[in-house]
Amino acid sequence: SIQFMTAGTGITHSEFNADPENPLRFIQMWIVPRQRGLDPVYGSMAASQALSCKNSWSHLVSDVEAHEDGSSAEAPVKVNQDVNIWVVQLEKSSSASLHIKPGRQAYYLQVEGSASISAAKDRLQLDQHDAAEISVSSGPGTTVNVEAHENGGAHCLIVEMKHDGSGRRFS
């Protein structure tokens, strides 16, 4: 499930787990909007509304504004920033690829399981909660290949955004 919010001109907000029996696990990300003073917005998307992410990348979050070429990304959640969030749930030994365009960077999070991630000539083995930065400053871009290990599946997340020059780990 996804919950999203634009605090904009002001909100009151709190978070808690309403289920006394089951622990809550979540990833909290703060994406700074491109401008200040936006109207407050709150929304959510249940996992049942999500696009299928079994063995293929599903586009969950995109920009409310159109791209420079006038096209617009089709994602169920729209935010006020040049950012895309993709998710994939890989079965054991399955793989999925996602292209990162030039001038973009990405943050990869291994949410659950273990996987091998490769881009260009680099290859990393990542376990649950490991992360990697992917930076594409020039050229044709790079394709990120993710393969779940044979001993289990992998739940993976990529946050892709405009390159800001600070990428330094995996390019």
C-alpha positions in Angstrom: 0.0 0.0 0.0 1.1 3.6 -0.6 0.1 6.7 1.4 1.2 10.1 0.1 0.9 13.6 1.3 1.7 17.1 0.3 2.0 19.2 3.5 1.8 22.4 1.4 0.4 25.3 3.4 0.1 23.2 6.5 -1.4 20.0 7.9 -1.7 18.0 11.1 -0.4 14.5 10.8 0.3 11.5 13.0 1.2 7.8 12.3 0.4 4.7 14.3 -0.2 1.0 13.9 -3.9 0.4 14.6 -3.4 -3.4 14.6 -2.4 -4.6 18.1 -1.6 -8.1 16.9 0.7 -7.5 13.9 3.8 -5.4 13.7 3.9 -2.7 11.0 6.6 -2.5 8.5 6.9 0.4 6.1 9.3 2.6 4.2 9.0 6.3 4.7 10.4 8.6 2.0 10.4 12.4 1.9 10.3 13.9 -1.6 10.7 17.6 -1.5 8.2 19.2 -3.9 9.4 21.5 -6.7 7.7 24.5 -5.2 6.4 25.8 -1.8 2.9 26.7 -0.8 1.1 23.9 -2.6 -2.4 23.0 -1.4 -2.4 20.2 1.2 -3.1 16.8 -0.3 -3.5 13.3 1.2 -4.2 10.1 -0.6 -3.6 6.4 -0.4 -3.6 3.4 -2.7 -4.3 -0.1 -1.4 -2.0 -3.0 -2.5 -5.0 -4.5 -4.3 -5.2 -1.3 -6.5 -1.5 -1.6 -7.5 -0.5 -2.8 -10.9 0.9 -6.3 -11.2 4.5 -6.2 -10.1 5.2 -10.0 -10.2 8.4 -10.5 -12.2 8.0 -7.1 -13.9 8.6 -3.5 -12.8 5.4 -1.6 -11.9 5.4 2.2 -12.0 3.9 3.4 -8.7 4.7 7.1 -8.5 5.4 9.8 -11.1 5.4 13.5 -11.6 2.1 15.5 -11.9 3.7 17.6 -14.6 4.3 16.4 -18.2 7.8 15.6 -19.4 9.7 18.1 -21.7 8.4 16.2 -24.7 4.8 16.7 -23.5 4.3 13.0 -22.5 3.1 12.0 -19.1 3.8 8.9 -17.1 0.9 6.7 -16.2 1.3 5.9 -12.5 -1.4 5.6 -9.9 0.3 8.1 -7.5 1.3 11.6 -8.7 3.6 13.9 -6.8 4.9 17.5 -7.4 8.5 16.5 -8.3 10.5 15.0 -11.2 10.6 11.5 -9.6 9.5 8.0 -10.5 9.2 5.0 -8.1 9.1 1.5 -9.5 8.6 -1.8 -7.7 9.1 -5.5 -8.6 8.3 -8.7 -6.7 10.6 -11.4 -8.2 10.1 -15.1 -7.8 13.2 -17.2 -7.1 15.6 -17.2 -10.1 13.5 -14.6 -12.0 14.8 -11.3 -13.3 13.6 -7.9 -14.5 15.3 -5.0 -16.2 14.6 -1.2 -16.0 16.3 1.4 -18.2 17.6 4.6 -16.6 17.9 7.4 -19.1 21.0 9.7 -19.3 20.9 12.6 -16.9 19.0 10.5 -14.3 20.0 8.8 -11.1 18.3 6.2 -9.0 18.3 4.8 -5.5 17.8 1.0 -5.4 16.5 -0.7 -2.2 16.4 -4.4 -1.6 13.2 -4.5 0.4 13.1 -8.3 1.0 15.1 -11.3 -0.1 18.4 -11.3 -2.0 19.3 -10.4 -5.6 22.1 -9.6 -7.9 21.9 -6.2 -9.5 23.9 -5.2 -12.5 24.3 -2.0 -14.6 26.9 -1.4 -17.2 30.0 -3.4 -16.2 29.2 -3.4 -12.4 27.5 -6.2 -10.5 26.4 -6.3 -6.8 24.9 -8.9 -4.5 22.3 -7.3 -2.3 20.4 -8.7 0.7 17.4 -7.4 2.5 17.6 -3.7 3.4 20.8 -3.2 1.3 20.8 -0.2 -1.1 22.7 1.1 -4.0 23.0 4.4 -5.9 22.8 4.3 -9.7 24.1 7.4 -11.6 23.9 8.0 -15.4 25.5 11.3 -16.2 25.9 10.8 -19.9 25.7 8.3 -22.8 22.7 6.2 -23.8 21.7 5.5 -20.2 22.0 2.2 -18.5 19.8 -0.8 -18.0 19.5 -2.1 -14.4 19.1 -5.9 -14.4 17.9 -7.5 -11.2 17.9 -11.2 -10.6 16.5 -13.0 -7.5 18.6 -15.7 -6.1 17.6 -19.3 -6.5 17.0 -19.8 -2.8 14.1 -17.3 -2.7 12.4 -14.3 -4.2 13.2 -10.6 -4.0 11.1 -7.5 -3.4 12.9 -4.5 -5.0 12.3 -0.7 -5.2 13.8 1.9 -7.5 13.4 5.6 -6.9 14.6 7.4 -10.1 15.1 11.2 -10.5 17.0 13.9 -12.3 20.8 13.5 -11.8 22.0 16.1 -9.3 25.8 15.4 -9.7 26.1 13.6 -6.3 25.9 10.0 -7.5 28.9 8.2 -6.2 28.4 4.4 -5.7 27.2 2.4 -8.7 27.3 3.8 -12.2 
